[in-house]
Amino acid sequence: MNTKRNSTMATCLTAILALSPIASFAQATTTFSGEAVALRASAAGISLSLADTGALPSSGGNLSTSLASLNVLGLASADALKSTSSGSGTSSQSQSSVANLSLLGGLVGADVVKSNSSHLQR
C-alpha cells in the first residue's frame, strides 16, 4: 500500500513539474508601447504637435499619420511630415520624418530629418 501511495505522489509531482512551465508561459502577456511625432515644439507657453500618431495601444497594432505641409507665421515651416508606430509579435517600432524643415525664419533648416526607434523583446 505504501508503494502505491509513493508511486501516486511521484506521478503527481512529475505532472506538476512538467506542466508548470506551460502555466507560466500562458500567464506571460506581451504589451506594446510607442508614439511617433514628426514635429513637436513649444515656445511662449504655446505647444504644437504635428503628425502625432498618439500612443500605441498596449495590445499593439499600427498607427500612421501625415501632413502635406505647414507654415506657422514664418517661424516654422515643413513639408511631408509623416509618422508611424507599430507593435506586434515581439517588437515595437516608431518612425517620423520631415522634409524641407525651416525654423525661426530660416535660421535653422534641414532638407530631411528622420527618426527611427525600435525595441525587440527577448
N, CA, C and O atoms as CSV, one atom per row, in Angstrom:
chain,resi,resn,atom,element,x,y,z
A,1,MET,N,N,0.816,-1.180,0.000
A,1,MET,CA,C,0.000,0.000,0.000
A,1,MET,C,C,0.869,1.257,0.000
A,1,MET,O,O,0.570,2.230,-0.692
A,2,ASN,N,N,1.946,1.223,0.783
A,2,ASN,CA,C,2.847,2.361,0.870
A,2,ASN,C,C,3.527,2.614,-0.475
A,2,ASN,O,O,3.740,3.769,-0.844
A,3,THR,N,N,3.869,1.566,-1.209
A,3,THR,CA,C,4.498,1.692,-2.516
A,3,THR,C,C,3.542,2.354,-3.505
A,3,THR,O,O,3.952,3.181,-4.320
A,4,LYS,N,N,2.267,1.983,-3.425
A,4,LYS,CA,C,1.265,2.570,-4.329
A,4,LYS,C,C,1.102,4.058,-4.044
A,4,LYS,O,O,0.994,4.855,-4.976
A,5,ARG,N,N,1.083,4.444,-2.769
A,5,ARG,CA,C,0.948,5.853,-2.396
A,5,ARG,C,C,2.164,6.651,-2.853
A,5,ARG,O,O,2.018,7.764,-3.358
A,6,ASN,N,N,3.364,6.092,-2.679
A,6,ASN,CA,C,4.583,6.770,-3.144
A,6,ASN,C,C,4.576,6.917,-4.659
A,6,ASN,O,O,5.012,7.937,-5.192
A,7,SER,N,N,4.084,5.905,-5.343
A,7,SER,CA,C,4.005,5.952,-6.797
A,7,SER,C,C,3.026,7.025,-7.252
A,7,SER,O,O,3.299,7.738,-8.217
A,8,THR,N,N,1.906,7.150,-6.580
A,8,THR,CA,C,0.909,8.171,-6.907
A,8,THR,C,C,1.471,9.567,-6.661
A,8,THR,O,O,1.281,10.474,-7.471
A,9,MET,N,N,2.168,9.730,-5.534
A,9,MET,CA,C,2.772,11.038,-5.230
A,9,MET,C,C,3.842,11.384,-6.251
A,9,MET,O,O,3.933,12.537,-6.673
A,10,ALA,N,N,4.645,10.425,-6.655
A,10,ALA,CA,C,5.684,10.668,-7.656
A,10,ALA,C,C,5.061,11.068,-8.991
A,10,ALA,O,O,5.580,11.945,-9.681
A,11,THR,N,N,3.953,10.429,-9.356
A,11,THR,CA,C,3.263,10.759,-10.603
A,11,THR,C,C,2.703,12.178,-10.545
A,11,THR,O,O,2.810,12.927,-11.516
A,12,CYS,N,N,2.112,12.549,-9.418
A,12,CYS,CA,C,1.557,13.901,-9.259
A,12,CYS,C,C,2.652,14.959,-9.313
A,12,CYS,O,O,2.504,15.979,-9.986
A,13,LEU,N,N,3.754,14.713,-8.601
A,13,LEU,CA,C,4.867,15.666,-8.625
A,13,LEU,C,C,5.447,15.807,-10.028
A,13,LEU,O,O,5.778,16.915,-10.450
A,14,THR,N,N,5.573,14.719,-10.742
A,14,THR,CA,C,6.078,14.767,-12.116
A,14,THR,C,C,5.144,15.588,-12.997
A,14,THR,O,O,5.605,16.395,-13.805
A,15,ALA,N,N,3.845,15.391,-12.849
A,15,ALA,CA,C,2.866,16.153,-13.640
A,15,ALA,C,C,2.938,17.640,-13.316
A,15,ALA,O,O,2.884,18.474,-14.220
A,16,ILE,N,N,3.060,17.978,-12.036
A,16,ILE,CA,C,3.153,19.387,-11.638
A,16,ILE,C,C,4.408,20.018,-12.218
A,16,ILE,O,O,4.353,21.115,-12.772
A,17,LEU,N,N,5.536,19.336,-12.095
A,17,LEU,CA,C,6.787,19.885,-12.624
A,17,LEU,C,C,6.763,19.996,-14.142
A,17,LEU,O,O,7.308,20.946,-14.704
A,18,ALA,N,N,6.143,19.046,-14.798
A,18,ALA,CA,C,6.093,19.058,-16.260
A,18,ALA,C,C,5.158,20.135,-16.787
A,18,ALA,O,O,5.436,20.737,-17.824
A,19,LEU,N,N,4.055,20.390,-16.091
A,19,LEU,CA,C,3.056,21.343,-16.573
A,19,LEU,C,C,3.269,22.765,-16.061
A,19,LEU,O,O,2.665,23.692,-16.601
A,20,SER,N,N,4.095,22.970,-15.052
A,20,SER,CA,C,4.282,24.317,-14.514
A,20,SER,C,C,4.899,25.283,-15.523
A,20,SER,O,O,4.508,26.451,-15.516
A,21,PRO,N,N,5.838,24.883,-16.393
A,21,PRO,CA,C,6.309,25.842,-17.399
A,21,PRO,C,C,5.199,26.265,-18.359
A,21,PRO,O,O,5.181,27.415,-18.799
A,22,ILE,N,N,4.280,25.372,-18.691
A,22,ILE,CA,C,3.176,25.717,-19.579
A,22,ILE,C,C,2.290,26.760,-18.913
A,22,ILE,O,O,1.854,27.703,-19.574
A,23,ALA,N,N,2.018,26.615,-17.640
A,23,ALA,CA,C,1.184,27.569,-16.923
A,23,ALA,C,C,1.863,28.936,-16.871
A,23,ALA,O,O,1.197,29.960,-17.027
A,24,SER,N,N,3.182,28.966,-16.653
A,24,SER,CA,C,3.860,30.257,-16.588
A,24,SER,C,C,3.925,30.917,-17.957
A,24,SER,O,O,3.853,32.143,-18.038
A,25,PHE,N,N,4.059,30.152,-19.036
A,25,PHE,CA,C,4.043,30.736,-20.375
A,25,PHE,C,C,2.665,31.312,-20.682
A,25,PHE,O,O,2.560,32.364,-21.314
A,26,ALA,N,N,1.623,30.642,-20.248
A,26,ALA,CA,C,0.269,31.106,-20.530
A,26,ALA,C,C,-0.015,32.422,-19.820
A,26,ALA,O,O,-0.815,33.219,-20.310
A,27,GLN,N,N,0.617,32.669,-18.681
A,27,GLN,CA,C,0.367,33.887,-17.926
A,27,GLN,C,C,1.139,35.084,-18.483
A,27,GLN,O,O,0.731,36.224,-18.259
A,28,ALA,N,N,2.217,34.864,-19.185
A,28,ALA,CA,C,3.018,35.960,-19.714
A,28,ALA,C,C,2.285,36.616,-20.876
A,28,ALA,O,O,1.920,35.947,-21.843
A,29,THR,N,N,2.072,37.920,-20.782
A,29,THR,CA,C,1.440,38.655,-21.872
A,29,THR,C,C,2.394,39.728,-22.346
A,29,THR,O,O,3.096,40.358,-21.555
A,30,THR,N,N,2.407,39.921,-23.642
A,30,THR,CA,C,3.244,40.948,-24.234
A,30,THR,C,C,2.438,42.224,-24.347
A,30,THR,O,O,1.312,42.207,-24.844
A,31,THR,N,N,3.001,43.325,-23.892
A,31,THR,CA,C,2.367,44.627,-24.070
A,31,THR,C,C,3.289,45.498,-24.905
A,31,THR,O,O,4.507,45.318,-24.902
A,32,PHE,N,N,2.706,46.425,-25.606
A,32,PHE,CA,C,3.450,47.277,-26.525
A,32,PHE,C,C,3.283,48.735,-26.126
A,32,PHE,O,O,2.305,49.109,-25.477
A,33,SER,N,N,4.251,49.547,-26.522
A,33,SER,CA,C,4.129,50.988,-26.350
A,33,SER,C,C,4.908,51.655,-27.476
A,33,SER,O,O,5.825,51.069,-28.050
A,34,GLY,N,N,4.535,52.862,-27.772
A,34,GLY,CA,C,5.221,53.627,-28.798
A,34,GLY,C,C,4.381,54.816,-29.210
A,34,GLY,O,O,3.160,54.818,-29.051
A,35,GLU,N,N,5.045,55.821,-29.740
A,35,GLU,CA,C,4.384,57.007,-30.264
A,35,GLU,C,C,5.381,57.693,-31.184
A,35,GLU,O,O,6.583,57.701,-30.916
A,36,ALA,N,N,4.884,58.260,-32.253
A,36,ALA,CA,C,5.751,58.983,-33.175
A,36,ALA,C,C,5.161,60.366,-33.432
A,36,ALA,O,O,3.960,60.508,-33.663
A,37,VAL,N,N,6.017,61.379,-33.389
A,37,VAL,CA,C,5.608,62.763,-33.632
A,37,VAL,C,C,6.620,63.362,-34.594
A,37,VAL,O,O,7.816,63.384,-34.305
A,38,ALA,N,N,6.147,63.852,-35.741
A,38,ALA,CA,C,7.060,64.427,-36.729
A,38,ALA,C,C,7.614,65.770,-36.271
A,38,ALA,O,O,8.795,66.051,-36.479
A,39,LEU,N,N,6.784,66.602,-35.654
A,39,LEU,CA,C,7.246,67.916,-35.198
A,39,LEU,C,C,6.546,68.281,-33.907
A,39,LEU,O,O,5.318,68.349,-33.851
A,40,ARG,N,N,7.336,68.517,-32.867
A,40,ARG,CA,C,6.806,68.961,-31.573
A,40,ARG,C,C,7.623,70.169,-31.151
A,40,ARG,O,O,8.852,70.114,-31.109
A,41,ALA,N,N,6.944,71.246,-30.842
A,41,ALA,CA,C,7.633,72.466,-30.433
A,41,ALA,C,C,6.805,73.185,-29.390
A,41,ALA,O,O,5.583,73.046,-29.347
A,42,SER,N,N,7.476,73.953,-28.550
A,42,SER,CA,C,6.772,74.811,-27.600
A,42,SER,C,C,7.594,76.074,-27.389
A,42,SER,O,O,8.818,76.034,-27.264
A,43,ALA,N,N,6.898,77.171,-27.356
A,43,ALA,CA,C,7.532,78.470,-27.126
A,43,ALA,C,C,6.475,79.417,-26.576
A,43,ALA,O,O,5.318,79.380,-26.993
A,44,ALA,N,N,6.877,80.254,-25.649
A,44,ALA,CA,C,5.995,81.263,-25.058
A,44,ALA,C,C,4.693,80.646,-24.543
A,44,ALA,O,O,3.623,81.242,-24.665
A,45,GLY,N,N,4.797,79.456,-23.973
A,45,GLY,CA,C,3.632,78.807,-23.403
A,45,GLY,C,C,2.703,78.152,-24.412
A,45,GLY,O,O,1.635,77.665,-24.039
A,46,ILE,N,N,3.086,78.132,-25.681
A,46,ILE,CA,C,2.273,77.502,-26.721
A,46,ILE,C,C,2.966,76.221,-27.166
A,46,ILE,O,O,4.149,76.232,-27.506
A,47,SER,N,N,2.218,75.112,-27.162
A,47,SER,CA,C,2.767,73.835,-27.601
A,47,SER,C,C,2.137,73.425,-28.915
A,47,SER,O,O,0.963,73.688,-29.173
A,48,LEU,N,N,2.939,72.776,-29.738
A,48,LEU,CA,C,2.499,72.354,-31.067
A,48,LEU,C,C,3.014,70.944,-31.331
A,48,LEU,O,O,4.215,70.693,-31.231
A,49,SER,N,N,2.112,70.023,-31.668
A,49,SER,CA,C,2.491,68.661,-32.050
A,49,SER,C,C,1.818,68.351,-33.371
A,49,SER,O,O,0.592,68.401,-33.472
A,50,LEU,N,N,2.611,68.031,-34.386
A,50,LEU,CA,C,2.065,67.757,-35.713
A,50,LEU,C,C,2.487,66.383,-36.196
A,50,LEU,O,O,3.587,65.917,-35.897
A,51,ALA,N,N,1.603,65.740,-36.945
A,51,ALA,CA,C,1.793,64.364,-37.412
A,51,ALA,C,C,2.113,63.462,-36.217
A,51,ALA,O,O,3.110,62.740,-36.215
A,52,ASP,N,N,1.246,63.520,-35.204
A,52,ASP,CA,C,1.385,62.760,-33.955
A,52,ASP,C,C,0.485,61.535,-34.033
A,52,ASP,O,O,-0.729,61.673,-34.183
A,53,THR,N,N,1.058,60.342,-33.934
A,53,THR,CA,C,0.260,59.115,-34.001
A,53,THR,C,C,-0.576,58.897,-32.753
A,53,THR,O,O,-1.566,58.166,-32.793
A,54,GLY,N,N,-0.198,59.515,-31.652
A,54,GLY,CA,C,-0.814,59.188,-30.371
A,54,GLY,C,C,-0.184,57.909,-29.851
A,54,GLY,O,O,0.635,57.292,-30.531
A,55,ALA,N,N,-0.558,57.519,-28.669
A,55,ALA,CA,C,0.045,56.339,-28.040
A,55,ALA,C,C,-0.456,55.053,-28.684
A,55,ALA,O,O,-1.643,54.911,-28.979
A,56,LEU,N,N,0.456,54.133,-28.893
A,56,LEU,CA,C,0.130,52.811,-29.409
A,56,LEU,C,C,-0.624,52.037,-28.332
A,56,LEU,O,O,-0.198,52.041,-27.177
A,57,PRO,N,N,-1.735,51.369,-28.670
A,57,PRO,CA,C,-2.442,50.584,-27.658
A,57,PRO,C,C,-1.541,49.478,-27.095
A,57,PRO,O,O,-0.659,48.980,-27.794
A,58,SER,N,N,-1.761,49.102,-25.853
A,58,SER,CA,C,-0.926,48.070,-25.235
A,58,SER,C,C,-1.075,46.727,-25.941
A,58,SER,O,O,-0.217,45.856,-25.798
A,59,SER,N,N,-2.151,46.549,-26.698
A,59,SER,CA,C,-2.348,45.307,-27.455
A,59,SER,C,C,-1.588,45.320,-28.787
A,59,SER,O,O,-1.570,44.310,-29.491
A,60,GLY,N,N,-0.967,46.439,-29.138
A,60,GLY,CA,C,-0.211,46.549,-30.388
A,60,GLY,C,C,-1.064,47.096,-31.510
A,60,GLY,O,O,-2.115,47.691,-31.273
A,61,GLY,N,N,-0.607,46.891,-32.730
A,61,GLY,CA,C,-1.331,47.398,-33.897
A,61,GLY,C,C,-0.459,48.329,-34.710
A,61,GLY,O,O,0.764,48.337,-34.567
A,62,ASN,N,N,-1.096,49.117,-35.568
A,62,ASN,CA,C,-0.393,50.066,-36.437
A,62,ASN,C,C,-1.092,51.408,-36.380
A,62,ASN,O,O,-2.317,51.481,-36.470
A,63,LEU,N,N,-0.314,52.475,-36.232
A,63,LEU,CA,C,-0.830,53.835,-36.284
A,63,LEU,C,C,0.007,54.610,-37.289
A,63,LEU,O,O,1.224,54.436,-37.362
A,64,SER,N,N,-0.649,55.464,-38.063
A,64,SER,CA,C,0.065,56.242,-39.066
A,64,SER,C,C,-0.653,57.573,-39.274
A,64,SER,O,O,-1.882,57.636,-39.249
A,65,THR,N,N,0.112,58.619,-39.476
A,65,THR,CA,C,-0.476,59.933,-39.756
A,65,THR,C,C,0.500,60.741,-40.604
A,65,THR,O,O,1.707,60.502,-40.577
A,66,SER,N,N,-0.032,61.693,-41.351
A,66,SER,CA,C,0.836,62.534,-42.182
A,66,SER,C,C,0.197,63.897,-42.374
A,66,SER,O,O,-1.001,64.079,-42.156
A,67,LEU,N,N,1.013,64.841,-42.784
A,67,LEU,CA,C,0.593,66.211,-43.060
A,67,LEU,C,C,1.400,66.691,-44.253
A,67,LEU,O,O,2.628,66.609,-44.244
A,68,ALA,N,N,0.725,67.192,-45.279
A,68,ALA,CA,C,1.412,67.585,-46.519
A,68,ALA,C,C,2.396,68.725,-46.281
A,68,ALA,O,O,3.543,68.642,-46.721
A,69,SER,N,N,1.980,69.775,-45.604
A,69,SER,CA,C,2.883,70.896,-45.326
A,69,SER,C,C,2.306,71.776,-44.230
A,69,SER,O,O,1.126,71.682,-43.892
A,70,LEU,N,N,3.158,72.631,-43.683
A,70,LEU,CA,C,2.714,73.576,-42.669
A,70,LEU,C,C,3.576,74.821,-42.718
A,70,LEU,O,O,4.731,74.783,-43.144
A,71,ASN,N,N,2.998,75.915,-42.278
A,71,ASN,CA,C,3.722,77.167,-42.112
A,71,ASN,C,C,3.074,77.887,-40.938
A,71,ASN,O,O,1.900,78.253,-40.999
A,72,VAL,N,N,3.837,78.090,-39.874
A,72,VAL,CA,C,3.332,78.734,-38.668
A,72,VAL,C,C,3.963,80.112,-38.561
A,72,VAL,O,O,5.042,80.274,-37.992
A,73,LEU,N,N,3.276,81.097,-39.114
A,73,LEU,CA,C,3.690,82.503,-39.028
A,73,LEU,C,C,5.140,82.738,-39.439
A,73,LEU,O,O,5.773,83.670,-38.943
A,74,GLY,N,N,5.670,81.922,-40.323
A,74,GLY,CA,C,7.052,82.066,-40.751
A,74,GLY,C,C,8.079,81.582,-39.738
A,74,GLY,O,O,9.278,81.581,-40.017
A,75,LEU,N,N,7.605,81.165,-38.549
A,75,LEU,CA,C,8.528,80.678,-37.516
A,75,LEU,C,C,8.926,79.233,-37.749
A,75,LEU,O,O,10.045,78.831,-37.432
A,76,ALA,N,N,8.012,78.456,-38.302
A,76,ALA,CA,C,8.290,77.050,-38.587
A,76,ALA,C,C,7.546,76.669,-39.859
A,76,ALA,O,O,6.353,76.938,-40.002
A,77,SER,N,N,8.270,76.038,-40.778
A,77,SER,CA,C,7.629,75.503,-41.976
A,77,SER,C,C,8.280,74.171,-42.310
A,77,SER,O,O,9.458,73.943,-42.036
A,78,ALA,N,N,7.476,73.295,-42.912
A,78,ALA,CA,C,7.971,71.964,-43.256
A,78,ALA,C,C,7.025,71.336,-44.266
A,78,ALA,O,O,5.870,71.742,-44.397
A,79,ASP,N,N,7.538,70.336,-44.978
A,79,ASP,CA,C,6.745,69.581,-45.947
A,79,ASP,C,C,6.809,68.099,-45.589
A,79,ASP,O,O,7.715,67.650,-44.887
A,80,ALA,N,N,5.837,67.361,-46.082
A,80,ALA,CA,C,5.807,65.893,-46.000
A,80,ALA,C,C,6.125,65.363,-44.603
A,80,ALA,O,O,7.064,64.586,-44.430
A,81,LEU,N,N,5.352,65.779,-43.618
A,81,LEU,CA,C,5.511,65.264,-42.254
A,81,LEU,C,C,4.800,63.916,-42.173
A,81,LEU,O,O,3.629,63.808,-42.536
A,82,LYS,N,N,5.500,62.895,-41.702
A,82,LYS,CA,C,4.918,61.557,-41.626
A,82,LYS,C,C,5.407,60.843,-40.377
A,82,LYS,O,O,6.582,60.924,-40.018
A,83,SER,N,N,4.476,60.131,-39.712
A,83,SER,CA,C,4.811,59.358,-38.517
A,83,SER,C,C,4.075,58.028,-38.541
A,83,SER,O,O,2.916,57.954,-38.949
A,84,THR,N,N,4.764,56.974,-38.098
A,84,THR,CA,C,4.155,55.647,-37.955
A,84,THR,C,C,4.651,55.009,-36.661
A,84,THR,O,O,5.777,55.248,-36.225
A,85,SER,N,N,3.800,54.204,-36.067
A,85,SER,CA,C,4.167,53.450,-34.873
A,85,SER,C,C,3.450,52.113,-34.950
A,85,SER,O,O,2.266,52.060,-35.281
A,86,SER,N,N,4.163,51.028,-34.647
A,86,SER,CA,C,3.546,49.701,-34.724
A,86,SER,C,C,4.147,48.771,-33.683
A,86,SER,O,O,5.274,48.954,-33.223
A,87,GLY,N,N,3.358,47.772,-33.332
A,87,GLY,CA,C,3.820,46.753,-32.396
A,87,GLY,C,C,3.099,45.447,-32.662
A,87,GLY,O,O,1.871,45.409,-32.731
A,88,SER,N,N,3.863,44.378,-32.810
A,88,SER,CA,C,3.293,43.040,-32.973
A,88,SER,C,C,4.380,42.008,-32.697
A,88,SER,O,O,5.571,42.316,-32.732
A,89,GLY,N,N,3.949,40.784,-32.422
A,89,GLY,CA,C,4.922,39.725,-32.145
A,89,GLY,C,C,5.745,40.061,-30.921
A,89,GLY,O,O,5.221,40.121,-29.809
A,90,THR,N,N,7.037,40.282,-31.125
A,90,THR,CA,C,7.934,40.609,-30.012
A,90,THR,C,C,8.647,41.940,-30.216
A,90,THR,O,O,9.681,42.188,-29.595
A,91,SER,N,N,8.099,42.817,-31.095
A,91,SER,CA,C,8.802,44.080,-31.339
A,91,SER,C,C,7.839,45.242,-31.508
A,91,SER,O,O,6.678,45.077,-31.883
A,92,SER,N,N,8.371,46.433,-31.216
A,92,SER,CA,C,7.677,47.701,-31.445
A,92,SER,C,C,8.634,48.595,-32.218
A,92,SER,O,O,9.846,48.522,-32.015
A,93,GLN,N,N,8.108,49.437,-33.100
A,93,GLN,CA,C,8.928,50.392,-33.808
A,93,GLN,C,C,8.141,51.657,-34.110
A,93,GLN,O,O,6.927,51.613,-34.308
A,94,SER,N,N,8.847,52.791,-34.142
A,94,SER,CA,C,8.258,54.082,-34.468
A,94,SER,C,C,9.198,54.836,-35.379
A,94,SER,O,O,10.416,54.791,-35.205
A,95,GLN,N,N,8.629,55.537,-36.360
A,95,GLN,CA,C,9.419,56.335,-37.296
A,95,GLN,C,C,8.712,57.664,-37.542
A,95,GLN,O,O,7.482,57.725,-37.556
A,96,SER,N,N,9.488,58.721,-37.734
A,96,SER,CA,C,8.969,60.026,-38.136
A,96,SER,C,C,9.925,60.636,-39.137
A,96,SER,O,O,11.130,60.383,-39.099
A,97,SER,N,N,9.375,61.450,-40.041
A,97,SER,CA,C,10.226,62.159,-40.986
A,97,SER,C,C,9.586,63.493,-41.367
A,97,SER,O,O,8.364,63.644,-41.364
A,98,VAL,N,N,10.448,64.452,-41.694
A,98,VAL,CA,C,10.045,65.796,-42.108
A,98,VAL,C,C,10.971,66.209,-43.241
A,98,VAL,O,O,12.174,65.950,-43.188
A,99,ALA,N,N,10.419,66.849,-44.265
A,99,ALA,CA,C,11.235,67.359,-45.374
A,99,ALA,C,C,11.176,68.887,-45.372
A,99,ALA,O,O,10.190,69.486,-44.942
A,100,ASN,N,N,12.233,69.488,-45.851
A,100,ASN,CA,C,12.314,70.951,-46.013
A,100,ASN,C,C,11.939,71.714,-44.745
A,100,ASN,O,O,11.084,72.599,-44.774
A,101,LEU,N,N,12.574,71.369,-43.651
A,101,LEU,CA,C,12.306,72.000,-42.366
A,101,LEU,C,C,13.003,73.353,-42.293
A,101,LEU,O,O,14.181,73.477,-42.629
A,102,SER,N,N,12.266,74.355,-41.852
A,102,SER,CA,C,12.823,75.687,-41.647
A,102,SER,C,C,12.276,76.229,-40.339
A,102,SER,O,O,11.062,76.284,-40.139
A,103,LEU,N,N,13.177,76.630,-39.447
A,103,LEU,CA,C,12.786,77.178,-38.158
A,103,LEU,C,C,13.333,78.584,-37.994
A,103,LEU,O,O,14.407,78.907,-38.501
A,104,LEU,N,N,12.594,79.408,-37.289
A,104,LEU,CA,C,12.997,80.785,-36.989
A,104,LEU,C,C,13.335,81.563,-38.256
A,104,LEU,O,O,14.373,82.219,-38.341
A,105,GLY,N,N,12.447,81.477,-39.230
A,105,GLY,CA,C,12.625,82.231,-40.472
A,105,GLY,C,C,13.831,81.790,-41.289
A,105,GLY,O,O,14.391,82.594,-42.034
A,106,GLY,N,N,14.240,80.540,-41.169
A,106,GLY,CA,C,15.360,80.019,-41.945
A,106,GLY,C,C,16.681,79.993,-41.198
A,106,GLY,O,O,17.688,79.548,-41.748
A,107,LEU,N,N,16.699,80.462,-39.955
A,107,LEU,CA,C,17.926,80.437,-39.156
A,107,LEU,C,C,18.411,79.000,-38.954
A,107,LEU,O,O,19.614,78.736,-38.945
A,108,VAL,N,N,17.466,78.082,-38.793
A,108,VAL,CA,C,17.773,76.662,-38.674
A,108,VAL,C,C,16.995,75.944,-39.770
A,108,VAL,O,O,15.804,76.193,-39.956
A,109,GLY,N,N,17.666,75.055,-40.493
A,109,GLY,CA,C,16.974,74.341,-41.562
A,109,GLY,C,C,17.602,72.995,-41.857
A,109,GLY,O,O,18.746,72.726,-41.492
A,110,ALA,N,N,16.824,72.153,-42.529
A,110,ALA,CA,C,17.316,70.837,-42.932
A,110,ALA,C,C,16.489,70.362,-44.119
A,110,ALA,O,O,15.289,70.627,-44.201
A,111,ASP,N,N,17.147,69.655,-45.040
A,111,ASP,CA,C,16.428,69.072,-46.178
A,111,ASP,C,C,15.540,67.917,-45.728
A,111,ASP,O,O,14.385,67.813,-46.142
A,112,VAL,N,N,16.092,67.045,-44.871
A,112,VAL,CA,C,15.348,65.886,-44.365
A,112,VAL,C,C,15.762,65.632,-42.912
A,112,VAL,O,O,16.942,65.687,-42.565
A,113,VAL,N,N,14.766,65.355,-42.084
A,113,VAL,CA,C,15.009,64.944,-40.696
A,113,VAL,C,C,14.234,63.644,-40.487
A,113,VAL,O,O,13.029,63.584,-40.728
A,114,LYS,N,N,14.945,62.595,-40.033
A,114,LYS,CA,C,14.314,61.292,-39.801
A,114,LYS,C,C,14.654,60.796,-38.405
A,114,LYS,O,O,15.726,61.072,-37.867
A,115,SER,N,N,13.722,60.066,-37.842
A,115,SER,CA,C,13.933,59.440,-36.543
A,115,SER,C,C,13.364,58.031,-36.586
A,115,SER,O,O,12.246,57.824,-37.059
A,116,ASN,N,N,14.131,57.057,-36.093
A,116,ASN,CA,C,13.690,55.657,-36.029
A,116,ASN,C,C,14.011,55.111,-34.652
A,116,ASN,O,O,15.087,55.360,-34.108
A,117,SER,N,N,13.081,54.374,-34.098
A,117,SER,CA,C,13.357,53.670,-32.853
A,117,SER,C,C,12.669,52.314,-32.886
A,117,SER,O,O,11.625,52.148,-33.518
A,118,SER,N,N,13.267,51.346,-32.199
A,118,SER,CA,C,12.665,50.028,-32.160
A,118,SER,C,C,13.057,49.318,-30.874
A,118,SER,O,O,14.058,49.645,-30.238
A,119,HIS,N,N,12.249,48.349,-30.517
A,119,HIS,CA,C,12.527,47.527,-29.349
A,119,HIS,C,C,12.161,46.093,-29.671
A,119,HIS,O,O,11.090,45.825,-30.216
A,120,LEU,N,N,13.039,45.183,-29.339
A,120,LEU,CA,C,12.808,43.759,-29.530
A,120,LEU,C,C,12.818,43.076,-28.168
A,120,LEU,O,O,13.814,43.133,-27.448
A,121,GLN,N,N,11.721,42.438,-27.821
A,121,GLN,CA,C,11.640,41.721,-26.553
A,121,GLN,C,C,12.411,40.420,-26.657
A,121,GLN,O,O,12.275,39.694,-27.642
A,122,ARG,N,N,13.201,40.124,-25.673
A,122,ARG,CA,C,13.969,38.883,-25.658
A,122,ARG,C,C,13.546,38.005,-24.552
A,122,ARG,O,O,14.090,36.912,-24.388
